[in-house]
Amino acid sequence: MGKRLPPFSRAYEGRIRSRTESSVPDLGTELTEDIMNALDAHNEMSTRALNSEKIRQGLKDILLNHTNLYEKLRKRSTSA
């Protein structure tokens, strides 16, 4: 008789077997749907920003006052 697998090995083997034998959703289809959902969300956020002066001002405030973007751009332009 062969050796018995320890309980953790049998559990792992069972998970692997159930993954390959069960009906797993098509990963390619799921990935495509997730990418399309992300694109839709990105488009919606961009549209809101384009249509809202308040959002654009808020984004400029974040970039200029909280990320040192102005200083970085100024330094880059003087060193070029």
C-alpha positions as CSV (number, residue, x, y, z in Angstrom):
1,M,0.0,0.0,0.0
2,G,1.1,3.6,-0.7
3,K,1.8,6.2,1.8
4,R,-1.2,8.2,3.1
5,L,-0.9,11.9,2.4
6,P,-0.9,14.2,5.5
7,P,-4.3,16.0,6.0
8,F,-3.0,19.3,4.6
9,S,-1.8,17.6,1.4
10,R,-5.1,15.9,0.9
11,A,-7.0,19.1,1.4
12,Y,-4.7,20.9,-1.1
13,E,-5.0,18.1,-3.6
14,G,-8.8,18.3,-3.2
15,R,-8.9,22.0,-3.8
16,I,-6.7,21.6,-6.9
17,R,-8.9,18.8,-8.2
18,S,-12.1,20.8,-7.6
19,R,-10.8,23.8,-9.4
20,T,-10.0,21.9,-12.5
21,E,-13.0,19.7,-12.5
22,S,-15.7,22.3,-11.6
23,S,-17.1,24.8,-14.0
24,V,-14.8,27.7,-13.4
25,P,-15.9,31.0,-15.0
26,D,-14.0,31.9,-18.1
27,L,-11.2,34.1,-16.8
28,G,-10.7,35.8,-20.2
29,T,-14.4,36.8,-20.3
30,E,-14.2,38.0,-16.6
31,L,-11.1,40.0,-17.3
32,T,-12.6,41.6,-20.4
33,E,-15.7,42.6,-18.5
34,D,-13.6,44.1,-15.7
35,I,-11.5,46.1,-18.1
36,M,-14.7,47.4,-19.8
37,N,-16.1,48.4,-16.4
38,A,-12.9,50.2,-15.5
39,L,-13.0,52.1,-18.8
40,D,-16.7,53.1,-18.2
41,A,-15.8,54.3,-14.7
42,H,-12.8,56.3,-16.0
43,N,-14.9,57.9,-18.8
44,E,-17.5,58.9,-16.3
45,M,-15.0,60.5,-13.9
46,S,-13.3,62.3,-16.8
47,T,-16.6,63.6,-18.1
48,R,-17.5,64.9,-14.6
49,A,-14.2,66.6,-14.4
50,L,-14.6,68.2,-17.8
51,N,-18.0,69.5,-16.9
52,S,-17.2,70.8,-13.5
53,E,-15.0,73.9,-12.8
54,K,-15.1,73.0,-9.1
55,I,-13.6,69.5,-9.8
56,R,-10.9,71.0,-12.1
57,Q,-10.0,73.6,-9.5
58,G,-9.8,70.9,-6.8
59,L,-7.5,68.8,-9.0
60,K,-5.3,71.8,-9.6
61,D,-5.2,72.5,-5.9
62,I,-4.1,68.9,-5.1
63,L,-1.4,68.9,-7.9
64,L,0.0,72.4,-7.1
65,N,-0.3,72.5,-3.3
66,H,0.0,69.0,-2.1
67,T,2.4,67.3,-4.5
68,N,5.0,70.0,-5.0
69,L,4.2,69.8,-8.7
70,Y,4.8,73.5,-9.3
71,E,8.3,73.3,-7.8
72,K,9.2,70.2,-9.7
73,L,8.0,71.7,-13.0
74,R,9.8,74.9,-12.3
75,K,13.1,73.1,-11.4
76,R,12.8,71.0,-14.6
77,S,12.3,74.0,-16.8
78,T,15.3,75.9,-15.3
79,S,17.6,72.9,-15.6
80,A,16.8,72.2,-19.3
